[in-house]
Amino acid sequence: MAEYQDDNIITLNWYEHIRTRPGMYIGKKGDGSSHDDGIYVLLKEVMDNAIDEFMNGYGKVIDITIKENRVTVRDYGRGIPLNKVVDCYSKMNTGRNFKGDFASIGMNGVGVKAVNALSTHLLVQSVRDGQMKRAEFSAGLLTKEYPIEATDEKNGTMASFLPDNTIFENYEWYTEYIENLLWNYVYLNRGLTINFNGKRFYSKNGLLDLLNKKVGDNALYEPIYLKDDNFEFAMVHTNRKYGEEYYTFVNSQYTEHGGTHQQAMREAIVKTFRDFFKKNFEPADVRNSVVANMSIKVKDPIFDSQTKTKLGSEHMEPGGQTIRNYVNDMIGRLLDNYLHKHPDVADVILKKIQEAEKERIAISNLATANTISTPTTNAGWRR
């Protein structure tokens, strides 16, 4: 048996820990062939800071280029305070969002530090009111810090990084995955323009555009689109036979694996239609063939991991209203009002629910009949 001594206890520097255990910060490493591989998380972490600026009212354009595997993201927000540029990229738990601002995605002061540690080279540049600060890093370590200098560039932050190919072996950027990520950003941030390698991404109608893209020609009626302060919701029943499909967002973060808000949305859809039609439908009949998406703003959200793909928060803000009650109240009020104003849509939905109910009962009866008609045999029985 191996001895357990003082030298068995190891303390790693922050960048060493990230490089040794990257999965804790970016999920799986991968080679870029899957949409949730680590290199796309690196891009998202840098993008989230630019999106935070837009959400706070600064900068309507974000420029992105990827050339020879190097990623460059330039926003036109306020720019990082010049004396904190190095700290923001190289000191863990350093950031601006620890007060739990509603309008923010980054929460833990970790994201861009992970990008830094997992890149062979990273250059960050901040411009504020005619002055510029730059710094360069390699694998998390500061390699060159430039003095503050005068510039005529526009305000904002630029980060350019090259993922480490000793960690992301034989990786490749897939344009399809990047474009899906960027479309989600513009759907959630109306008025934002993202330019990526010469292609423009812009959404006029937010989540309604996302819903129409996902549904195509399969909608049974004009999609329902509802919004209020810090809340956006769109849904439609389709001509597909089975299934339900959801896209949910928190503070402009796509929660691919759902969470408390998505469960509340599914519950609220059922409750609203039950109340409106005054019938206790089975949940599966109500949600059969539904495609829906929703965006909410949560103060100081809690996610299941640094990758932020599943919401764990129970409340809209610490000690405040529960997410379940908030979502039920919003959907219940807005959707009920919509159905009263659009009886033609309500009729189509009722017919769809009744068809799903009828089909479910028929399948259940058939299964029961087959069970009854199939004799049970026992080869070991003797008279």
Secondary structure, DSSP 4 states (H G I P E B T S, - for coil): -----GGG-----HHHHHHH-THHHHS----SSSTTSHHHHHHHHHHHHHHHHHHTT--SEEEEEEETTEEEEEE-SS---GGGHHHHHHSTT--S-TT--SS-S--SS-HHHHHHHTEEEEEEEEEETTEEEEEEEETTEEEEEPPPEE--SPSEEEEEEEE-TTTSTT----HHHHHHHHHHHHHHSTT-EEEETTEEE--SSTHHHHHHHHHTT-BSSSPEEEEETTEEEEEEEBS-SS--EEEEEETTEE-TT-BHHHHHHHHHHHHHHHHHHTS---HHHHHTTEEEEEEE--SS--BSSTT--SB--SBSSTTS-BHHHHHHHHHHHHHHHHHHH-HHHHHHHHHHHHHHHHHHHHHHHHHHHHHHHS----TT---
